């Protein structure tokens, strides 16, 4: 069984959401970040950087939420993807972590980057239900989770981006989302 290490308000909930989506059994190991459990030698053997999330799957250890999502999709998803489809999924997961996250959540970038990032996403969601069309994928977990956090963490509403607001509403109705991120409002 996979062990997922995370803090009470960490990106581990994103990985947890995907594990629930693909019905993969896991044990959630809650680290007390305030007490520094993520900096203890036992955990540093799993992630020498001392950040969460991290997983242990048998003898395999992996950290960084995007890398974990991609690994889980490769190993546990019931859907097989072509190299091109996998590359597109990778593109969106990397976009979420490297571009969307820093563009929106780093205050110095926000004013300039927000419209540059959200306008194209709004356009995509005005034409289709999910990032890759009508099928929910790991790309939606990666991007959708960050979009979900914008109104909560930054108190920014999506009034100028109605298709994104509808997308978040659609994601929030998923049972796996309700069980994980939806319970963290």
Backbone bond lengths (Angstrom), bond angles and torsions (degrees), N, CA, C in turn:
res aa  C-N    CA-C-N  psi(-1)  N-CA   C-N-CA  omega(-1)  CA-C   N-CA-C  phi
1 X - - - 1.454 - - 1.522 109.05 -
2 X 1.315 115.27 140.97 1.455 121.92 178.61 1.529 109.48 -70.96
3 X 1.318 115.61 136.86 1.462 121.14 169.99 1.515 107.00 -105.03
4 X 1.330 115.54 124.91 1.455 122.18 177.93 1.520 107.88 -109.30
5 X 1.324 116.44 119.20 1.458 122.36 179.68 1.521 108.80 -98.33
6 X 1.340 115.58 133.69 1.449 119.51 179.13 1.508 112.18 -162.08
7 X 1.307 114.62 171.08 1.453 122.25 174.59 1.514 109.55 -101.49
8 X 1.314 116.32 171.48 1.462 119.93 -175.81 1.528 112.41 -64.46
9 X 1.302 118.82 -33.22 1.468 121.52 177.39 1.517 107.49 -129.03
10 X 1.324 114.45 75.50 1.465 119.37 -175.76 1.525 110.35 -136.90
11 X 1.302 114.93 173.66 1.462 121.22 178.49 1.530 111.82 -69.58
12 X 1.309 117.01 -3.94 1.461 119.60 175.35 1.528 110.61 -60.30
13 X 1.329 117.19 -29.14 1.466 119.78 179.57 1.524 111.61 -64.13
14 X 1.323 117.53 -27.37 1.462 121.36 176.98 1.529 109.26 -67.41
15 X 1.326 115.95 -46.13 1.467 120.95 177.70 1.523 109.79 -64.29
16 X 1.309 116.31 -41.56 1.461 121.30 178.50 1.534 110.28 -59.75
17 X 1.317 117.17 -42.87 1.461 121.10 177.43 1.521 110.20 -56.51
18 X 1.343 117.12 -47.88 1.467 119.64 -178.10 1.532 111.40 -66.50
19 X 1.317 117.79 -40.02 1.468 119.92 176.46 1.526 110.83 -57.84
20 X 1.317 116.64 -40.30 1.466 120.86 177.04 1.531 110.85 -66.73
21 X 1.315 117.43 -40.24 1.467 121.20 179.34 1.526 111.76 -60.37
22 X 1.323 116.55 -39.64 1.466 119.69 -176.63 1.530 112.17 -96.92
23 X 1.334 115.91 10.68 1.475 121.57 175.88 1.520 112.61 51.57
24 X 1.333 115.53 47.78 1.456 121.20 178.98 1.521 109.12 -105.56
25 X 1.334 117.56 122.82 1.471 119.68 -179.54 1.529 111.51 -62.42
26 X 1.314 114.47 142.07 1.460 120.15 179.04 1.518 109.00 -154.12
27 X 1.313 114.17 160.77 1.464 121.64 172.51 1.520 106.74 -114.55
28 X 1.314 116.89 125.81 1.462 120.40 177.61 1.519 108.66 -90.38
29 X 1.322 116.45 121.69 1.455 122.46 178.11 1.526 107.19 -104.63
30 X 1.316 115.32 105.55 1.459 121.61 -178.09 1.523 109.36 -82.20
31 X 1.320 115.79 116.85 1.462 121.02 176.89 1.520 108.80 -93.65
32 X 1.304 116.06 138.74 1.462 121.04 175.52 1.523 107.44 -83.53
33 X 1.317 114.58 96.79 1.458 120.26 -176.18 1.534 111.01 -66.74
34 X 1.327 117.34 -35.15 1.464 121.03 179.21 1.523 111.04 -62.90
35 X 1.323 116.18 -34.99 1.464 120.66 179.77 1.528 111.93 -85.04
36 X 1.338 117.27 -4.51 1.460 120.58 177.09 1.512 115.05 81.92
37 X 1.319 117.92 21.84 1.481 119.56 -179.93 1.527 112.15 -60.37
38 X 1.318 117.47 -26.22 1.465 121.31 179.69 1.534 112.19 -75.74
39 X 1.322 116.96 -6.81 1.462 120.87 178.01 1.524 112.38 -111.51
40 X 1.307 116.30 10.78 1.464 120.79 179.35 1.534 109.98 -83.41
41 X 1.326 117.78 149.52 1.469 121.06 -176.37 1.529 113.78 -52.63
42 X 1.323 118.10 -37.35 1.469 120.00 -178.88 1.531 111.32 -62.08
43 X 1.341 116.20 -44.06 1.464 118.62 179.27 1.530 111.79 -74.97
44 X 1.320 117.72 -34.68 1.463 120.68 179.86 1.527 111.78 -63.67
45 X 1.317 118.34 -19.86 1.469 121.23 173.14 1.526 109.97 -69.15
46 X 1.316 117.17 -28.00 1.470 122.02 178.39 1.521 110.16 -84.73
47 X 1.327 116.31 -46.58 1.470 121.60 177.84 1.519 108.43 -134.96
48 X 1.328 117.57 102.33 1.462 120.30 -177.69 1.523 113.54 -64.94
49 X 1.326 117.82 -14.70 1.459 121.81 177.46 1.530 110.26 -80.47
50 X 1.330 116.86 -21.59 1.458 121.04 177.46 1.509 114.56 77.44
51 X 1.317 117.69 26.10 1.469 121.80 178.60 1.530 108.85 -110.97
52 X 1.331 115.20 164.13 1.455 121.15 173.86 1.523 108.01 -120.37
53 X 1.308 116.97 152.73 1.451 129.31 9.35 1.522 112.55 -87.58
54 X 1.320 112.57 167.37 1.456 122.79 170.59 1.520 106.63 -148.71
55 X 1.324 115.81 155.43 1.460 119.94 175.16 1.516 109.52 -127.92
56 X 1.319 113.92 155.13 1.452 122.22 168.13 1.522 105.43 -125.70
57 X 1.313 115.94 120.96 1.465 122.84 -179.44 1.522 106.75 -123.93
58 X 1.331 115.97 94.40 1.463 119.95 -172.73 1.510 109.01 68.01
59 X 1.330 116.06 -121.13 1.468 121.12 178.03 1.529 112.53 -93.28
60 X 1.317 116.52 -2.05 1.465 121.50 -175.62 1.528 110.54 -94.15
61 X 1.327 116.04 133.43 1.459 122.14 178.72 1.527 108.56 -122.36
62 X 1.335 115.72 141.24 1.456 119.82 -178.18 1.518 109.19 -150.84
63 X 1.323 116.96 142.36 1.454 121.88 176.41 1.517 108.59 -132.86
64 X 1.311 116.80 169.74 1.464 127.73 -172.30 1.527 108.01 85.96
65 X 1.316 115.62 118.63 1.462 121.23 -173.13 1.527 112.56 -57.01
66 X 1.313 118.59 -42.87 1.460 120.53 -179.98 1.512 112.59 -63.34
67 X 1.328 116.50 -44.03 1.464 120.52 178.60 1.530 110.46 -63.56
68 X 1.319 116.10 -39.53 1.471 120.12 179.05 1.522 110.02 -64.19
69 X 1.333 117.26 -46.06 1.465 120.14 178.88 1.519 111.24 -58.09
70 X 1.314 117.31 -45.24 1.466 120.66 -179.03 1.522 111.32 -65.09
71 X 1.316 117.22 -40.79 1.463 121.18 176.72 1.526 110.90 -61.16
72 X 1.326 116.30 -48.00 1.466 120.08 -179.16 1.524 111.30 -61.55
73 X 1.326 116.99 -39.76 1.466 120.11 178.37 1.523 110.57 -63.76
74 X 1.335 116.65 -42.37 1.472 120.06 179.29 1.518 111.99 -66.05
75 X 1.321 116.24 -41.76 1.463 119.06 -172.66 1.530 114.12 -89.26
76 X 1.316 118.43 -37.00 1.468 120.00 -169.05 1.530 115.55 -115.57
77 X 1.310 118.57 -11.70 1.456 119.40 179.88 1.523 109.71 -68.71
78 X 1.317 116.73 143.30 1.467 121.65 178.62 1.526 111.37 -77.75
79 X 1.311 116.63 -12.57 1.462 120.93 -177.85 1.519 109.18 -97.27
80 X 1.317 115.70 134.07 1.464 118.48 173.81 1.529 108.16 -99.94
81 X 1.311 114.83 143.66 1.457 121.18 -175.01 1.524 110.03 -119.78
82 X 1.320 115.12 148.73 1.458 120.23 171.81 1.528 108.01 -71.70
83 X 1.308 116.06 169.08 1.467 119.91 177.74 1.525 110.28 -60.24
84 X 1.315 117.47 -37.92 1.456 121.17 -179.75 1.527 111.45 -68.92
85 X 1.327 116.77 -41.68 1.467 120.17 177.62 1.522 110.99 -64.41
86 X 1.338 117.00 -42.06 1.466 120.77 177.14 1.525 110.91 -62.23
87 X 1.317 116.52 -40.67 1.465 120.29 178.89 1.531 110.44 -62.55
88 X 1.316 117.07 -39.63 1.463 120.31 178.17 1.521 110.80 -66.19
89 X 1.322 117.49 -42.17 1.473 120.58 175.89 1.523 110.27 -61.17
90 X 1.328 116.27 -45.26 1.472 120.91 178.26 1.524 110.47 -58.65
91 X 1.317 116.09 -42.59 1.462 121.14 179.49 1.524 110.86 -55.59
92 X 1.332 117.61 -46.63 1.459 120.89 -177.35 1.526 112.26 -71.07
93 X 1.329 117.22 -37.30 1.468 119.71 178.41 1.527 109.74 -66.45
94 X 1.305 116.76 -42.60 1.473 120.17 178.20 1.533 110.24 -67.59
95 X 1.323 117.19 -40.25 1.464 121.13 175.75 1.528 110.64 -56.34
96 X 1.317 116.58 -45.45 1.472 120.20 -178.88 1.524 110.39 -58.40
97 X 1.313 116.88 -49.61 1.463 120.59 -174.77 1.523 113.35 -77.39
98 X 1.317 117.76 -40.63 1.462 120.19 -172.56 1.525 113.78 -92.40
99 X 1.312 117.28 -32.81 1.461 120.03 -173.01 1.521 112.27 -108.82
100 X 1.313 116.98 -56.41 1.463 120.29 -177.15 1.524 111.41 -64.33
101 X 1.318 116.81 -48.31 1.469 120.78 -178.71 1.513 112.64 -58.87
102 X 1.323 117.16 -48.79 1.464 119.50 -178.28 1.523 111.47 -74.73
103 X 1.321 117.13 -30.39 1.460 119.93 179.12 1.513 113.22 -69.04
104 X 1.311 116.64 -32.36 1.467 120.68 -175.85 1.530 112.08 -100.36
105 X 1.306 117.74 -42.80 1.463 120.37 -171.32 1.519 114.21 -89.97
106 X 1.321 118.36 -11.44 1.468 120.87 172.59 1.523 106.27 -92.34
107 X 1.309 115.79 113.04 1.461 121.13 -171.20 1.527 113.35 -55.21
108 X 1.309 117.24 -38.70 1.465 120.50 -178.22 1.528 112.22 -63.43
109 X 1.317 117.52 -24.45 1.464 121.80 -177.94 1.529 113.29 -93.86
110 X 1.309 117.05 -22.23 1.462 123.02 -164.20 1.525 114.52 -56.21
111 X 1.309 117.73 -52.02 1.467 120.11 -173.81 1.530 111.48 -59.01
112 X 1.317 116.37 -43.03 1.468 121.16 -178.62 1.529 111.64 -76.18
113 X 1.314 116.21 -43.15 1.459 120.49 -171.44 1.530 114.55 -83.08
114 X 1.303 117.69 -28.16 1.467 119.60 -174.10 1.535 112.23 -56.16
115 X 1.324 119.21 -54.84 1.469 117.39 179.48 1.531 112.75 -65.39
116 X 1.314 116.30 -34.55 1.461 121.02 179.88 1.534 111.34 -63.07
117 X 1.320 116.74 -33.21 1.460 121.56 -179.26 1.529 112.40 -91.53
118 X 1.318 116.59 -41.43 1.464 119.45 -173.07 1.523 113.91 -80.82
119 X 1.320 118.90 -30.68 1.465 119.38 177.91 1.530 112.46 -59.82
120 X 1.340 119.23 -49.12 1.469 118.51 178.05 1.540 112.93 -63.97
121 X 1.332 116.89 -37.78 1.465 119.22 177.66 1.530 110.42 -64.41
122 X 1.313 116.43 -41.99 1.465 119.83 177.95 1.534 110.16 -60.17
123 X 1.317 116.37 -41.01 1.464 121.06 178.24 1.534 111.06 -62.99
124 X 1.313 117.34 -43.61 1.471 120.88 178.03 1.521 110.13 -59.40
125 X 1.335 116.79 -48.29 1.465 120.21 -175.86 1.531 112.61 -74.30
126 X 1.310 117.70 -14.77 1.466 118.86 174.72 1.530 110.57 -76.55
127 X 1.328 116.92 -15.70 1.464 121.76 -177.94 1.523 114.09 -108.52
128 X 1.331 116.68 -19.41 1.471 119.93 -176.11 1.516 109.58 -151.85
129 X 1.334 115.14 161.24 1.468 121.06 -174.98 1.521 113.45 -74.67
130 X 1.333 116.29 -35.13 1.460 120.90 -175.05 1.525 109.51 -133.13
131 X 1.306 116.67 172.73 1.464 120.13 -174.97 1.520 113.16 -57.99
132 X 1.333 116.64 -38.24 1.466 119.14 -176.73 1.516 113.02 -104.12
133 X 1.304 117.47 17.12 1.461 120.15 178.37 1.513 110.91 126.57
134 X 1.309 116.17 -128.11 1.465 120.74 -177.54 1.528 112.31 -101.68
135 X 1.307 116.81 1.24 1.470 120.90 179.84 1.530 110.71 -105.73
136 X 1.326 115.96 128.40 1.458 122.53 174.51 1.528 108.52 -70.14
137 X 1.347 116.49 133.95 1.466 121.24 179.90 1.522 110.43 -137.90
138 X 1.291 114.93 179.19 1.460 122.17 176.29 1.530 111.33 -59.31
139 X 1.323 116.95 -28.80 1.468 120.47 176.66 1.524 110.45 -58.76
140 X 1.332 116.53 -37.84 1.466 120.55 179.74 1.524 111.71 -70.28
141 X 1.316 117.03 -31.98 1.469 119.77 175.82 1.526 109.18 -65.32
142 X 1.322 116.35 -47.94 1.467 120.68 -176.42 1.531 111.51 -65.76
143 X 1.312 117.67 -52.62 1.464 121.59 -176.80 1.526 110.68 -75.90
144 X 1.324 116.29 -44.88 1.461 120.50 -177.07 1.510 113.46 -61.20
145 X 1.323 117.34 -36.91 1.465 119.48 -179.97 1.527 110.91 -64.33
146 X 1.318 117.24 -40.91 1.466 119.52 179.06 1.523 110.78 -68.34
147 X 1.323 116.94 -40.93 1.466 119.30 177.30 1.526 110.70 -62.29
148 X 1.322 117.01 -38.40 1.459 122.53 178.69 1.526 111.16 -59.63
149 X 1.338 116.82 -37.99 1.464 120.92 -176.52 1.530 113.96 -76.60
150 X 1.326 118.64 -19.47 1.466 120.65 -176.47 1.532 112.22 -56.86
151 X 1.337 119.62 -53.86 1.473 118.12 -179.84 1.529 113.20 -65.94
152 X 1.315 116.83 -30.00 1.464 120.58 -177.81 1.526 111.02 -74.64
153 X 1.316 116.62 -49.85 1.458 120.73 -173.92 1.527 113.22 -84.77
154 X 1.317 116.90 -33.87 1.458 120.30 -174.26 1.522 113.31 -107.68
155 X 1.326 115.55 -7.11 1.475 120.74 -178.89 1.529 111.09 58.25
156 X 1.327 116.31 34.97 1.461 122.90 177.29 1.523 107.56 -107.27
157 X 1.312 115.96 123.08 1.468 120.89 179.51 1.525 109.64 -90.95
158 X 1.310 115.73 162.28 1.456 121.48 -178.03 1.526 112.27 -99.93
159 X 1.321 117.95 38.75 1.465 120.76 -178.13 1.532 111.81 -61.92
160 X 1.325 117.43 -32.02 1.467 120.93 177.61 1.519 112.79 -85.46
161 X 1.331 116.22 -3.02 1.461 121.92 -176.23 1.532 109.90 -133.26
162 X 1.337 116.95 67.73 1.470 119.57 -173.48 1.527 114.19 -63.28
163 X 1.312 117.74 -32.04 1.467 119.46 179.71 1.532 110.63 -69.48
164 X 1.330 117.35 -33.09 1.471 120.38 175.12 1.524 109.26 -67.64
165 X 1.317 117.42 -42.19 1.473 120.62 178.23 1.530 110.45 -59.80
166 X 1.324 117.25 -41.54 1.471 120.88 178.18 1.527 110.82 -66.83
167 X 1.322 116.33 -38.75 1.468 121.63 177.52 1.534 110.48 -60.71
168 X 1.316 116.95 -47.53 1.463 120.70 179.15 1.528 109.92 -62.30
169 X 1.310 117.02 -40.57 1.465 120.40 177.06 1.529 110.67 -61.19
170 X 1.325 116.68 -42.93 1.469 121.75 178.55 1.529 110.55 -61.54
171 X 1.336 116.51 -45.51 1.466 120.48 179.03 1.524 110.91 -62.89
172 X 1.329 115.99 -40.63 1.468 120.27 -174.98 1.527 112.57 -68.11
173 X 1.329 117.70 -13.51 1.460 121.07 177.55 1.535 112.61 -85.52
174 X 1.315 117.00 -11.14 1.469 120.31 -178.45 1.528 109.29 -70.29
175 X 1.334 118.08 133.89 1.474 120.41 -178.77 1.528 113.61 -56.21
176 X 1.331 118.37 -40.16 1.469 120.34 -179.97 1.527 110.80 -66.03
177 X 1.321 117.31 -36.03 1.457 121.22 176.37 1.524 109.78 -65.72
178 X 1.328 116.27 -45.85 1.468 120.89 179.45 1.529 111.06 -57.25
179 X 1.321 115.80 -38.98 1.477 121.13 -176.99 1.533 112.07 -72.71
180 X 1.308 117.62 -23.20 1.473 120.92 -174.25 1.529 111.11 -116.06
181 X 1.308 117.98 -88.74 1.468 121.22 -177.27 1.514 113.06 -63.05
182 X 1.323 117.39 -37.64 1.455 121.61 -177.58 1.519 113.56 -60.95
183 X 1.307 117.23 -25.73 1.450 121.44 178.85 1.511 114.42 -85.79
184 X 1.345 116.91 3.30 1.462 121.11 -173.95 1.515 113.52 -109.48
185 X 1.291 118.69 15.88 1.473 120.49 -178.30 1.481 112.28 -68.84
